[in-house]
């Protein structure tokens, strides 16, 4: 009997081991990864699961946000996440933790059309955002 690693075994080694040593029925069209998993299941091995990759938008990341003046209202915007409040000035680029950006992104005001009864959502606070500190040219951009 030859010793080998299941992860580095060839297709023929996997088939021989599964059918001869473990007594498994191996279909001719089975993929190697599927056969490896069936062998592990038969042996009762627990396969380690890879750590999830961190995405760009994780709770620890900061994001740059600029909230526009909405007509007559130029007062700062108060955002609360899990009982902790952040106050953001309008028309100014500010760096905030991503969790506050999520609160801003999810702040939606719904308007109901009286004739049809349909609701349509719009951002409560119109904003711009950037993952990196905005450049001077980017900062001069106005809201559409």
C-alpha positions as CSV (number, residue, x, y, z in Angstrom):
1,X,0.0,0.0,0.0
2,X,1.4,3.4,-1.0
3,X,1.1,6.4,1.2
4,X,-0.1,9.7,-0.4
5,X,-1.9,12.9,0.4
6,X,-5.5,13.1,-0.7
7,X,-5.0,16.7,-1.8
8,X,-2.0,15.9,-4.1
9,X,-3.1,12.5,-5.3
10,X,-3.7,11.9,-9.0
11,X,-7.0,11.0,-10.4
12,X,-6.0,7.3,-10.8
13,X,-4.7,7.1,-7.2
14,X,-7.9,8.5,-5.9
15,X,-10.0,6.0,-7.9
16,X,-7.9,3.1,-6.9
17,X,-7.9,4.1,-3.2
18,X,-11.6,4.7,-3.1
19,X,-12.6,1.5,-4.9
20,X,-9.9,-1.0,-3.6
21,X,-9.2,0.2,-0.1
22,X,-12.5,1.9,0.9
23,X,-14.9,-0.3,-1.2
24,X,-16.6,2.7,-2.7
25,X,-18.4,2.6,-6.0
26,X,-16.7,5.2,-8.2
27,X,-18.6,6.5,-11.2
28,X,-16.4,6.9,-14.3
29,X,-17.4,10.6,-14.8
30,X,-16.8,11.8,-11.2
31,X,-14.6,14.9,-10.8
32,X,-11.5,14.7,-8.7
33,X,-12.6,17.3,-6.1
34,X,-15.9,15.5,-5.7
35,X,-14.1,12.2,-5.2
36,X,-11.7,13.8,-2.7
37,X,-14.7,15.0,-0.7
38,X,-16.4,11.6,-0.8
39,X,-13.2,10.0,0.5
40,X,-12.9,12.5,3.3
41,X,-16.6,11.9,4.2
42,X,-16.0,8.1,4.2
43,X,-12.9,8.5,6.4
44,X,-14.7,11.0,8.7
45,X,-12.1,13.7,8.1
46,X,-13.0,17.3,8.8
47,X,-11.8,19.6,6.2
48,X,-10.6,23.0,7.3
49,X,-12.6,25.9,5.9
50,X,-10.7,28.8,4.5
51,X,-11.0,32.1,6.4
52,X,-13.4,34.5,4.6
53,X,-11.7,37.3,2.7
54,X,-12.2,40.8,3.9
55,X,-14.0,43.0,1.5
56,X,-13.2,46.6,0.8
57,X,-16.4,47.6,2.7
58,X,-15.7,46.3,6.1
59,X,-16.9,47.8,9.4
60,X,-13.3,48.9,10.4
61,X,-12.7,50.8,7.2
62,X,-13.2,54.5,6.9
63,X,-14.9,56.2,4.0
64,X,-15.1,59.8,2.8
65,X,-18.6,61.4,2.7
66,X,-20.0,64.7,1.7
67,X,-23.6,65.4,2.4
68,X,-25.3,68.2,0.4
69,X,-27.3,71.1,1.7
70,X,-30.8,70.1,0.9
71,X,-32.3,73.4,-0.1
72,X,-33.0,75.4,3.1
73,X,-31.5,72.9,5.5
74,X,-27.8,73.4,6.1
75,X,-27.7,71.9,9.7
76,X,-25.3,69.1,10.5
77,X,-26.6,65.5,10.0
78,X,-26.8,63.3,13.0
79,X,-26.2,59.5,12.5
80,X,-26.5,56.9,15.2
81,X,-25.1,53.4,15.1
82,X,-25.7,51.1,18.1
83,X,-26.3,54.0,20.3
84,X,-23.2,55.9,19.3
85,X,-23.8,59.2,17.5
86,X,-21.8,60.9,14.8
87,X,-22.5,64.4,13.6
88,X,-21.5,65.2,10.0
89,X,-21.2,68.7,8.6
90,X,-22.9,69.4,5.3
91,X,-21.0,70.3,2.1
92,X,-17.7,69.2,3.7
93,X,-15.7,66.0,3.0
94,X,-15.5,64.1,6.2
95,X,-13.9,60.7,7.0
96,X,-16.3,58.4,8.9
97,X,-16.2,54.8,9.9
98,X,-18.0,52.6,7.3
99,X,-20.8,51.7,9.8
100,X,-22.0,55.3,9.7
101,X,-21.9,55.3,5.9
102,X,-24.2,52.3,6.1
103,X,-26.6,54.3,8.3
104,X,-26.5,57.2,5.8
105,X,-27.0,54.8,2.8
106,X,-30.0,53.2,4.4
107,X,-31.7,56.5,5.4
108,X,-34.5,56.6,2.8
109,X,-37.6,58.8,2.7
110,X,-40.6,57.4,1.1
111,X,-43.1,59.5,-0.8
112,X,-46.6,58.1,-1.6
113,X,-48.3,59.1,-4.8
114,X,-51.8,60.0,-3.7
115,X,-53.4,59.0,-7.0
116,X,-51.9,55.6,-7.4
117,X,-50.9,54.8,-3.8
118,X,-47.4,53.7,-4.9
119,X,-44.4,54.5,-2.7
120,X,-41.1,55.7,-4.1
121,X,-37.9,56.0,-2.1
122,X,-35.2,58.6,-2.2
123,X,-32.2,59.3,-0.1
124,X,-33.0,61.3,3.0
125,X,-29.7,63.0,2.8
126,X,-28.2,63.3,-0.7
127,X,-24.5,62.5,-0.5
128,X,-21.3,61.7,-2.4
129,X,-18.7,59.2,-1.2
130,X,-15.2,58.0,-1.9
131,X,-13.0,55.3,-0.5
132,X,-9.9,57.5,-0.8
133,X,-9.4,61.1,0.3
134,X,-11.0,63.3,-2.4
135,X,-8.6,65.3,-4.5
136,X,-8.9,69.0,-4.9
137,X,-10.6,68.7,-8.3
138,X,-13.0,66.1,-6.9
139,X,-13.8,68.3,-4.0
140,X,-14.9,71.2,-6.3
141,X,-17.6,68.9,-7.9
142,X,-21.1,70.0,-7.2
143,X,-24.1,67.8,-6.6
144,X,-26.3,67.1,-9.6
